[in-house]
Amino acid sequence: MKKKQAVALYSGGLDSTLAILAVLRQGIEVKAVTFLNHFGCDISDRSSCSKDPFSAAEKFGFEVKMCHLSDKFIEIVKNPKFGHGRNMNPCMDCRILMLKEAGEFMDMTGAEFIITGEVLGQRPMSQRRDALNIIDREAGLKGHILRPLSAKLLNHTVPEEKGIVNRELLYGFSGRSRKPQMALAEEFGLKDYPAPAGGCLLTEPNYSYRLRELLNYNPNPSVEDLHLLRLGRHFRLSPECKVIVGRDKDENERLLRLVDNKGLYLRVEGYGSPIAIIRGDASEEFIRTAASICARYSDARELHAVDVKAINERGSLRLNITPANSYRIEEYRIEKKDKNKLLSRT
């Protein structure tokens, strides 16, 4: 007799892993799906993740498929039906999109239901009881989404009613405490899991501010522009021109990799210097301004005049400029302003 199958939304975190293990132990085969977008942990770069998100899959023997939400996700970030959270996070719309995609995968593989690691009341926007009901309805999967960690506090699902899943072997966790999950992890022998974290850059105030500012000037940003929001200090010189300045050696190297010798970048000659890259259309005046900003963050910041080298695929140009002062920096810098600092200047 063929094993019953389920599809799981899998982040690699504690809750989604426990939800899968709770179903695996009932003899149900699980195919997990990890949905990628431009605003989460970049799993192609292991250094950007606290732990390998797939170590549990290897240990406990379930399959993981990766799927990128790409342009679909960008659109809901710009115009979420159910609104943003405190920052740019469209949590309910995000969940609906992932479940719709998982539903298609469920139909394609012949699985019976979908598993998620959601815990009732853990997240204020998307894990309220009413929000879960809306999400299930909007995804077109009402009754087919099992939340093993909170199942005993929620309505019976189709797999429970059909006897595919034993409700007595599920749980009734709720709230923000992680202690019940940690105890269950010990029971399952799950020892290596990441510390709890938001994971999504859209919940971070400064990143969200940068993204909102970018979309204001460029409603259809490139993948490179979205990745660059993670790095450095950002400065807006005009609606069409931005400057990004690295904060350390690692960021300098990552900026250069993203530019890949196709754009214009700057560095101070003869001194410890950040890399500054220019995005968009830059006039000679903007290049000089970018050079002064670059010099401001170099070891030559106290000098009256500094040589800055501007480099692109066609060659290089040496500019002699004065490092920007703090007022010029504040004029161009893209960041969420501290109201108290602004009031102290007036």
C-alpha positions in Angstrom: 0.0 0.0 0.0 1.4 3.4 -1.0 2.4 5.7 1.9 0.3 8.8 2.5 2.2 12.0 1.6 2.2 15.6 2.9 3.9 18.7 1.6 5.5 20.9 4.3 6.5 24.6 4.3 10.1 24.4 5.6 12.3 27.3 6.7 15.0 25.2 8.4 13.9 26.7 11.8 12.8 24.9 14.9 9.1 25.2 14.5 8.9 24.0 10.8 11.3 21.1 11.6 9.2 20.0 14.6 6.0 20.1 12.6 7.6 17.8 10.0 8.9 15.4 12.6 5.5 15.2 14.3 4.0 14.0 11.0 6.9 11.8 10.0 6.4 9.8 13.2 2.9 8.9 12.1 4.3 7.1 9.1 3.5 9.8 6.6 6.0 10.7 3.9 6.9 14.4 3.8 8.2 16.4 0.9 9.3 19.8 2.2 9.4 23.0 0.2 11.6 26.0 1.0 10.5 29.2 -0.6 13.2 31.7 -1.4 12.9 35.4 -2.0 15.2 38.4 -2.1 14.6 39.4 1.5 15.5 36.3 3.5 18.6 34.4 4.4 20.7 33.8 1.2 21.2 30.1 1.5 23.5 30.1 -1.5 25.9 32.0 0.8 26.3 29.8 3.9 28.2 32.6 5.7 25.0 34.6 5.8 23.0 31.9 7.6 23.6 31.0 11.2 23.3 27.3 10.5 22.8 24.9 7.6 19.0 25.0 7.2 18.9 21.5 5.7 20.9 19.5 8.3 17.7 18.3 9.9 16.4 17.0 6.5 19.6 15.0 6.1 19.4 13.6 9.7 15.7 12.7 9.7 15.3 11.7 6.1 12.9 14.0 4.4 13.2 15.5 1.0 13.6 19.3 0.5 12.8 21.2 -2.7 13.7 24.8 -3.2 11.5 27.2 -5.1 12.1 30.9 -5.7 9.1 33.2 -5.5 10.9 35.9 -7.5 8.7 38.5 -9.2 5.5 37.2 -7.5 6.9 38.2 -4.1 8.1 41.6 -5.2 4.5 42.5 -6.3 3.0 41.6 -2.9 5.7 43.6 -1.1 4.7 46.6 -3.2 0.9 46.1 -2.9 -0.1 43.7 -0.3 -3.9 43.0 -0.1 -3.7 42.6 3.7 -1.3 45.4 4.3 2.2 45.6 5.8 3.3 44.9 9.3 5.3 47.5 11.3 7.8 47.8 8.5 7.6 46.5 4.9 6.6 42.9 5.8 3.5 41.7 4.0 3.1 38.7 6.4 -0.4 37.5 5.5 0.0 38.0 1.8 3.4 36.2 2.0 1.9 33.2 3.7 -1.0 33.1 1.2 1.4 33.1 -1.7 3.6 30.3 -0.2 0.5 28.2 0.5 -0.9 28.6 -3.0 2.5 27.5 -4.4 2.6 24.6 -2.0 -1.0 23.7 -3.0 0.1 23.4 -6.6 3.0 21.2 -5.5 0.6 19.1 -3.4 -1.7 18.5 -6.5 1.3 17.7 -8.7 2.8 15.1 -6.3 -0.5 13.6 -5.1 0.0 14.6 -1.5 -3.0 14.7 0.9 -2.4 17.9 2.8 0.1 20.7 3.7 2.0 21.1 7.0 3.3 24.4 8.5 5.2 25.1 11.7 2.9 28.0 12.7 2.1 28.4 16.4 -1.1 30.1 17.4 -0.4 33.6 18.8 3.3 33.5 18.1 3.3 36.3 15.5 0.9 39.2 15.9 0.1 39.7 12.2 -0.2 36.3 10.6 -0.7 33.8 13.4 -3.9 35.0 15.1 -6.8 32.6 14.9 -8.8 34.9 12.6 -5.7 35.5 10.4 -5.1 31.8 10.0 -8.7 31.3 8.9 -8.3 34.1 6.3 -5.0 32.7 5.0 -6.5 29.3 4.6 -9.5 30.6 2.7 -7.5 33.0 0.5 -5.1 30.2 -0.4 -8.0 28.0 -1.4 -6.9 25.3 1.0 -9.3 25.5 3.9 -9.2 22.2 5.8 -6.1 21.0 4.1 -3.5 22.9 6.1 -2.3 21.0 9.3 -0.5 23.0 11.9 0.8 20.1 14.1 2.2 22.3 16.9 -1.1 24.0 17.6 -3.5 21.5 16.1 -5.4 20.7 19.3 -6.3 24.4 19.7 -7.6 24.7 16.1 -10.5 23.1 14.1 -10.2 19.6 12.8 -8.6 19.3 9.4 -9.4 17.0 6.5 -6.5 14.6 7.2 -7.6 14.3 10.8 -11.2 13.6 9.8 -10.1 11.0 7.3 -7.9 9.3 9.9 -4.7 9.9 8.0 -3.4 11.9 11.0 -3.9 11.0 14.6 -4.9 14.2 16.4 -3.9 12.8 19.8 -0.3 12.7 18.6 -0.3 16.5 17.8 0.2 19.4 20.1 -1.6 22.5 21.6 1.2 25.1 21.8 0.4 28.8 21.7 2.1 32.1 22.4 5.6 33.4 22.0 7.4 31.1 24.5 9.9 28.7 22.9 10.1 26.4 25.9 7.5 23.8 24.7 9.3 23.6 21.3 12.7 23.2 22.9 11.4 20.4 25.1 9.9 18.7 22.1 13.1 19.1 20.2 14.9 17.2 23.0 12.3 14.5 22.8 12.8 14.1 19.0 16.6 14.2 19.3 16.8 17.5 17.4 19.8 19.3 18.8 21.2 21.5 16.0 18.7 24.2 15.2 19.1 28.0 14.7 18.3 30.5 17.4 14.9 32.2 16.9 15.2 35.2 14.7 12.9 37.2 12.3 14.9 36.0 9.3 13.0 38.4 7.0 14.8 41.6 6.2 11.4 43.3 5.6 10.8 43.3 9.4 14.0 45.4 9.9 13.3 49.2 10.1 16.4 50.5 8.4 16.3 47.9 5.5 12.5 48.6 5.1 13.3 52.4 4.9 15.9 51.8 2.2 13.5 49.5 0.2 10.6 52.0 0.4 13.0 54.8 -0.7 14.2 52.7 -3.6 10.7 51.8 -4.8 9.8 55.4 -4.6 12.4 56.2 -7.3 12.5 52.9 -9.1 9.3 50.8 -9.0 10.9 47.9 -10.8 14.4 47.4 -9.2 16.8 44.8 -10.4 17.9 41.8 -8.3 21.3 43.5 -7.9 19.6 46.7 -6.5 17.7 44.6 -4.0 20.8 42.7 -2.9 22.7 46.0 -2.5 20.1 47.2 0.1 21.8 44.7 2.5 25.2 46.3 2.2 27.0 49.4 3.2 25.9 53.0 3.6 23.5 54.4 1.0 23.3 57.9 -0.3 20.8 59.5 -2.8 22.4 62.1 -5.1 19.4 62.4 -7.5 16.3 60.4 -8.4 18.4 58.4 -10.9 21.7 58.2 -8.9 22.7 56.4 -5.7 26.1 55.8 -4.0 26.8 52.8 -1.8 29.9 52.8 0.5 31.3 49.6 2.1 31.7 49.5 5.8 34.4 46.9 6.1 36.6 44.6 4.0 33.9 41.9 3.6 31.4 44.5 2.3 34.0 46.0 0.0 34.5 42.6 -1.6 30.8 41.8 -1.8 30.2 45.2 -3.5 32.9 44.5 -6.1 31.4 41.1 -6.8 28.0 42.6 -7.3 29.3 45.3 -9.6 31.4 42.7 -11.4 33.5 45.4 -13.2 30.4 46.5 -15.1 29.8 49.7 -13.2 31.7 52.6 -11.7 33.4 52.3 -8.4 35.7 54.5 -6.4 38.5 54.2 -3.8 41.0 56.6 -2.1 44.6 56.0 -3.3 47.3 55.5 -0.8 45.1 55.2 2.3 42.8 52.6 3.9 39.6 53.2 1.9 36.1 51.8 1.5 34.8 50.9 -1.9 32.1 53.2 -3.1 29.9 52.2 -6.1 27.6 54.4 -8.1 24.2 53.1 -9.3 22.3 54.9 -12.1 23.1 57.9 -14.2 26.0 59.9 -12.8 27.1 63.3 -14.1 30.6 64.5 -13.5 29.3 66.6 -10.5 27.7 63.4 -9.0 31.0 61.5 -9.5 32.9 64.1 -7.6 30.3 64.1 -4.8 30.5 60.3 -4.6 34.3 60.6 -4.4 34.0 63.1 -1.5 31.7 60.7 0.3 34.1 57.9 -0.3 37.0 60.0 1.1 34.9 60.9 4.2 35.0 57.2 5.2 38.6 56.6 4.4 41.7 57.0 6.6 42.4 60.3 4.7 39.2 61.9 6.0 41.1 64.7 7.9 43.1 65.8 4.9 42.1 69.0 3.0 42.6 67.3 -0.5 42.5 63.6 -1.4 43.1 61.6 -4.6 40.2 59.3 -5.3 40.4 56.8 -8.2 37.2 56.3 -10.2 37.3 52.9 -12.1 35.0 51.2 -14.6 35.5 48.7 -17.4 36.8 51.3 -19.8 39.6 52.5 -17.5 40.2 54.9 -14.6 40.2 58.6 -13.6 41.9 60.3 -10.8 40.0 63.0 -8.9 41.4 65.4 -6.3 38.7 66.4 -3.9 37.9 67.5 -0.3 36.3 64.8 1.9 32.7 65.5 2.6 31.8 67.1 5.9 29.1 65.6 8.3 26.4 68.0 7.1 26.9 66.9 3.5 26.8 63.3 4.6 23.5 63.9 6.4 22.1 65.7 3.3 22.4 62.6 1.1 22.3 59.6 3.4 19.4 57.3 3.1 18.4 56.1 6.6 15.6 56.4 9.1 16.3 59.6 10.9 16.4 59.8 14.7 13.8 62.5 15.5 15.6 63.5 18.7 18.8 64.2 16.8 16.9 66.3 14.2 15.2 68.3 17.0 18.6 69.0 18.7 19.9 70.7 15.5 17.0 73.1 15.2 
